[in-house]
């Protein structure tokens, strides 16, 4: 099934207050779109990293009471899951879609990744700060970035990599935010192009792993 794009009704799913109601809509309405988007984007991402990329749609299996505030499809190098490696993510929530690159606390080689970030920061940091609309997120589930990279000092951007090893739950989350109204107006092919472009800007970070 081809990706049909996100509509206003998809964002409204996250206003449903009860767990069963929201999860039911996520499974029936949003997950099929994320599956299709995963199939559409994975080949382009694989070409970009010159390696196989696998798409993983969030299942929220551990949740039984509180409904999720967002849901997503993640792209990583492992077939069995994405959390133990660096990954890209398309996440949809009440007010926006976020196109993210993440290295999370479960990354199997986070110390190695942080070391590579430190060694290459001299070239990475200026390039990242030049990317229009690229933000730093304190948490992967935040709808708004904590700061735009171009407004942060080079030293502050460089220090982001230290969070992985300084804190047990440390993570590096960078990406672009698209407002719900903007996403709803995009044709499916246009959204795919926007996503691929955003991830292409972040490919150097993926390759650090």
C-alpha angles and dihedrals in degrees: 000000000000120000109268099195130244120288133197090261090061092061091046089063087079091063092065103108104204125075098231094047096048095042091048091055093044091053096043102036112021106029094061088055092049091050090052091046090051091054091047098048103035096077093051092048091048090055090050095053095033090231139085116285124197126204120223123189115207113252099185089214094159093057118095105148115019115057116230118260091213141012132200156172115242128200122209145144097259125083096206098052146329109230097083093059139043111278148174121236139195105203126184124198139155099295108018154003117247124206103204145180113205142186106183137192091265094058106129093217103031094136090054091047091049090050091052090048090053094049094048099036091105091070100024099054098055091046093050093047089056094057109105114237096007113146140183117234123203089207132021091235097053114116094206127050117244089227143350110250094228089059093051121085116251088246092055092050091048090052093058091082091059091066090075094065101024094063130036091227094038119143141172114223121174129164154109129286123217117192117236093243091053094048092048090058095051121099113233093253091049092051090050090052092049091050094048091048092050092049092045089061088055098045094104088063093050090052091056088076 
